[in-house]
Amino acid sequence: MIRFLQPWWLLAVLPVLALAALYVWRQLHRRAYAMRFTNVDLLRTLAPKGLGWRRHVPATAFLLCLLVLATALARPSIDTREPLERATVMLAIDVSLSMQADDVAPNRLEAAQEAAKQFVGELPESYNLGLVSFAKSANVLVPPGKDRDAVTSAIDGLVLAEATATGEAVFTCLEAIRSVPADGAAGIPPARIVLLSDGYRTSGRSVEEAAAAAQAANVPVSTIAFGTDSGQVDIGGQLQRVPVDRLALADLAEATEGYFYEAASVSELKQVYQDMGSSIGFRTEPREVTQWYAGVALLLALCAGALNLLWSSRML
C-alpha cells in the first residue's frame, strides 16, 4: 500500500491536471480553427500527414511524466516489516552517598561510571539497552532501546542521593524488561541485568525478594562490587565507614545464575550477554520509494521525446 510522508505536496498535481484539461480543450477546438483557413489545399500540405491518434501519444507521455513528478514531491512510501532484536540488557547503577568513597580511584561512583560506559561500548548494537539508577528508590533513566548515546549521557549525569535500595533496582529493571514491545514475538525477551553497587541495602524490598523475582522471570543478575573494606565517606560532617558488601552482591548473582565481579574488565563483562540468545520481532516501517517515481517519470519523458522525434522530426 502506498502512503505519502508529506501528503500536502499532492497539491502540485493540480497544475498538471489543469494543463491536461487545457490540452484536451485545445484539441477539441482544433477543427474550428482549422476550418477558418480558407485555402484547404495549402492547409493539407502544411499539416502532418497520417499522424492521427499518434500525435497525442507524446503529449500524453509528457503529461504523465509531470503527474508522476508532482506525486513524487509528496514522498511516497510503502510499509515494510523490519526485523527487530528484542534481547535486552539493563544497567543498574548505585548512586547512594557511600559511592563517593575514594577507596577506589578516583571514587566508587566514577569508577562505576567508567566501567558502565566501557560496557555500553562493547554491547552489540542490535541489543536493547536501558539504564536504572538507585538510591532510596530506583528510577528508569533510559528505557530499553537502541540509543547508546542516551545511555552514555545519562551515566555521565548521575547524581548522588541518600540510602540504597538494591532490591528495588532489580524490580525496576524487571518492569522495564517487561515493557519491551512484543512486535509479534512470544513472551518477554531474553534479558540480563548488570548491577553496579557497593552493596549494603538500606531501603526498599530485600535483595532476597529481588533475587526470587529475577529467578522466576529467568533473568540473571550479574553484580559488580565497587569498594574495599576500608572505605569511608563524610556524611553530615561525620566520617563513616562504608565497607563493600561483597556477600550480598555475590549471593544475588549466584541465586539468579549471573556473574559476580569485583574488578570487572570489559572481557569479563562480555560473559554477561554471550549466552543470552535472541528474540526477533517485526516492526512496520515506511520505506520511501521516491526514486521509483523519479525513474518512471524519466522513462515517460524519454518516451515523449523519442516518439515526437520519430513521428514529427522534433524533440518537442
C-alpha positions in Angstrom: 0.0 0.0 0.0 1.3 3.4 -1.0 1.4 6.1 1.7 2.7 9.7 1.4 5.0 11.1 4.1 4.2 14.7 3.0 0.7 14.5 1.5 0.2 18.3 1.2 2.6 18.2 -1.7 -0.1 16.3 -3.7 -1.5 19.8 -4.4 1.3 20.0 -7.0 -0.9 17.6 -9.1 -3.5 20.4 -9.6 -1.4 22.5 -12.1 -0.7 19.3 -14.1 -4.4 18.4 -14.3 -5.1 22.0 -15.4 -2.5 21.7 -18.2 -4.1 18.3 -19.3 -7.5 19.9 -19.3 -6.2 22.8 -21.4 -4.6 20.3 -23.9 -8.0 18.5 -24.3 -9.8 21.7 -24.7 -7.3 22.8 -27.3 -7.7 19.6 -29.3 -11.5 19.8 -29.2 -11.3 23.3 -30.7 -8.6 22.5 -33.2 -11.1 21.7 -36.0 -12.9 25.0 -35.7 -9.7 27.0 -36.0 -8.6 24.8 -39.0 -11.8 25.5 -40.9 -11.2 29.2 -40.8 -8.2 28.7 -43.0 -9.7 29.3 -46.5 -7.0 27.6 -48.6 -7.8 23.9 -47.9 -5.2 22.6 -50.4 -2.4 24.6 -48.8 -3.6 23.5 -45.3 -3.2 19.8 -46.3 0.4 20.5 -47.4 1.3 22.2 -44.1 -0.3 19.8 -41.7 1.5 16.5 -40.9 0.1 13.5 -42.9 -1.1 10.3 -41.4 -0.4 11.1 -37.7 -3.9 10.7 -36.5 -4.1 9.5 -32.9 -0.3 9.2 -32.7 0.1 12.9 -32.3 -1.5 12.6 -28.9 0.9 9.9 -27.6 4.0 12.1 -26.9 1.8 14.8 -25.2 0.1 12.1 -23.1 3.5 10.7 -22.1 4.8 14.2 -21.2 1.7 14.9 -19.1 2.0 11.6 -17.3 5.7 12.4 -16.6 4.6 15.7 -14.9 1.9 13.9 -13.0 4.4 11.3 -11.6 6.9 14.0 -10.7 4.3 16.0 -8.9 3.2 13.0 -6.9 6.9 12.2 -6.1 7.0 15.6 -4.2 4.8 14.0 -1.6 7.5 11.4 -0.8 5.6 8.2 -1.5 6.4 5.2 0.7 5.4 1.6 1.3 5.2 -0.2 4.6 7.9 -2.8 5.2 8.3 -5.3 8.1 11.8 -4.8 9.6 13.2 -7.5 11.9 13.8 -6.1 15.4 16.1 -7.7 18.0 14.3 -7.8 21.4 17.2 -9.1 23.6 17.6 -6.6 26.4 20.3 -5.6 28.9 19.5 -3.3 31.9 22.3 -1.4 33.7 21.5 -0.5 37.3 24.0 1.9 39.0 24.1 2.6 42.7 24.1 6.4 43.4 24.0 6.2 47.2 26.2 8.6 49.2 28.6 5.7 50.0 29.5 5.6 46.3 31.6 8.8 46.8 34.2 6.9 48.9 37.6 7.3 47.3 39.0 3.8 48.2 38.5 3.0 44.5 40.2 5.7 42.4 39.0 8.3 41.7 36.0 7.3 43.7 33.5 4.5 43.6 30.8 6.3 41.5 33.3 7.5 38.9 34.8 4.0 38.6 31.4 2.5 38.2 30.5 5.2 35.5 33.7 4.3 33.6 33.0 0.6 33.8 29.4 1.1 32.6 30.5 3.2 29.6 33.0 0.6 28.6 30.3 -2.0 28.8 27.9 0.2 26.7 30.7 0.5 24.0 31.1 -3.3 23.8 27.5 -4.4 23.9 26.3 -5.4 20.4 24.3 -2.7 18.7 21.4 -5.0 18.0 20.6 -5.5 21.7 18.3 -3.2 23.6 19.9 -1.3 26.5 18.3 0.6 29.4 19.6 2.4 32.5 18.3 2.5 36.1 19.8 4.5 38.9 19.0 3.7 42.5 19.5 5.2 46.0 16.4 5.4 48.3 14.3 4.4 45.3 15.0 3.2 41.8 14.3 5.1 38.6 14.4 4.3 34.9 16.6 6.9 33.4 16.7 5.4 29.9 14.1 2.8 28.8 15.3 -0.2 26.9 16.2 0.7 23.3 18.9 1.1 20.8 20.0 4.6 21.7 23.5 4.2 23.1 24.2 7.9 23.3 21.2 8.5 25.6 22.5 5.8 28.0 26.1 7.2 27.9 24.8 10.7 28.6 22.6 9.6 31.5 25.6 7.7 33.0 27.6 10.9 32.9 24.8 12.8 34.6 24.3 10.6 37.6 23.8 12.4 40.9 24.4 11.0 44.4 21.5 10.6 46.9 20.7 9.0 50.3 20.1 5.3 51.0 20.5 2.2 48.9 17.5 0.2 47.5 19.3 -2.7 45.8 16.2 -4.9 45.7 14.1 -2.1 44.2 16.7 -1.7 41.5 16.2 -5.3 40.4 12.4 -5.0 40.5 12.5 -1.8 38.4 14.8 -3.4 35.8 12.4 -6.4 35.5 9.5 -4.0 34.9 11.5 -2.2 32.2 12.3 -5.5 30.5 8.6 -6.5 30.5 7.8 -3.2 28.8 9.8 -4.1 25.7 7.2 -4.4 22.8 6.4 -7.9 21.7 6.3 -6.9 18.0 4.8 -10.3 17.1 7.2 -12.4 19.2 6.1 -14.5 22.1 6.8 -13.8 25.8 9.3 -11.4 27.4 12.6 -11.0 25.6 15.8 -12.7 26.7 17.4 -10.3 29.2 20.2 -9.7 31.6 20.6 -7.2 34.5 24.0 -5.7 35.3 24.0 -4.1 38.8 26.9 -1.9 39.9 27.0 -1.1 43.6 28.9 -1.2 46.9 26.4 -3.5 48.3 24.6 -2.6 51.6 20.9 -2.3 51.2 19.2 0.2 53.5 15.8 0.8 51.8 13.1 -0.9 49.9 12.4 -4.6 49.3 15.1 -7.1 50.3 17.7 -8.5 48.0 16.3 -12.0 48.6 12.9 -10.9 47.3 14.5 -9.4 44.2 16.6 -12.5 43.6 13.4 -14.6 43.7 11.6 -12.3 41.3 14.6 -12.3 38.8 14.8 -16.1 39.1 11.1 -16.5 38.4 11.5 -14.3 35.3 14.5 -16.2 34.2 16.6 -13.0 34.2 20.2 -13.5 35.5 21.6 -10.6 37.6 25.3 -10.0 37.3 26.7 -7.8 40.0 29.9 -5.7 40.2 31.2 -4.7 43.6 33.0 -1.3 43.9 34.9 -0.6 47.1 37.0 -2.0 49.8 36.6 -2.9 53.5 38.3 0.4 54.5 36.1 2.8 52.6 35.0 5.9 54.4 32.8 8.9 53.5 31.9 12.2 55.1 28.2 12.4 55.6 26.8 15.4 57.5 30.2 16.3 58.8 30.8 12.8 60.3 33.3 10.3 58.8 31.5 7.0 58.4 32.9 3.6 57.4 31.3 2.1 54.3 32.8 -1.3 53.6 31.7 -3.1 50.5 29.1 -5.8 50.9 30.6 -8.5 48.6 28.5 -11.3 50.2 25.1 -9.7 49.3 26.1 -9.0 45.8 27.7 -12.4 45.3 24.6 -14.1 46.7 22.3 -12.1 44.3 24.4 -13.1 41.3 24.5 -16.8 42.4 20.8 -17.1 43.1 19.9 -15.8 39.6 22.7 -17.6 37.8 24.5 -14.4 37.0 28.2 -13.4 37.5 29.8 -11.6 40.4 32.9 -9.4 39.8 35.0 -7.1 42.0 37.2 -5.6 39.4 35.3 -6.1 36.1 37.2 -5.8 32.9 35.5 -5.5 29.5 36.4 -9.0 28.6 34.8 -10.3 31.8 31.6 -8.3 31.3 31.2 -9.9 27.8 30.2 -13.1 29.7 27.0 -11.3 30.8 25.4 -11.4 27.4 27.3 -14.1 25.5 24.7 -16.8 26.2 21.6 -14.5 26.2 20.2 -15.8 22.9 17.8 -13.8 20.6 14.2 -12.9 20.1 13.2 -11.4 16.9 10.1 -9.3 16.5 9.0 -7.2 13.5 8.3 -3.5 13.3 6.4 -1.9 10.4 8.4 1.0 9.0 7.7 3.2 6.0 10.3 2.9 3.2 10.4 5.8 0.8 10.1 5.0 -2.9 10.5 8.4 -4.4 13.3 7.1 -6.6 10.9 4.7 -8.2 8.6 7.6 -9.2 11.6 9.6 -10.5 12.6 6.6 -12.6 9.1 6.2 -14.1 9.0 10.0 -14.8 12.4 9.8 -16.6 11.2 6.9 -18.7 8.0 8.7 -19.7 9.9 11.9 -20.6 12.3 9.8 -22.8 9.3 8.1 -24.5 7.7 11.5 -25.1 10.8 12.9 -26.7 11.7 9.8 -28.7 8.2 9.4 -30.2 7.9 13.1 -31.0 11.3 12.9 -32.7 10.3 9.8 -34.6 6.9 11.0 -35.8 7.4 14.7 -36.3 11.2 15.1 -36.5 11.0 17.4 -33.5 12.0 16.8 -29.9 9.2 19.0 -28.5 
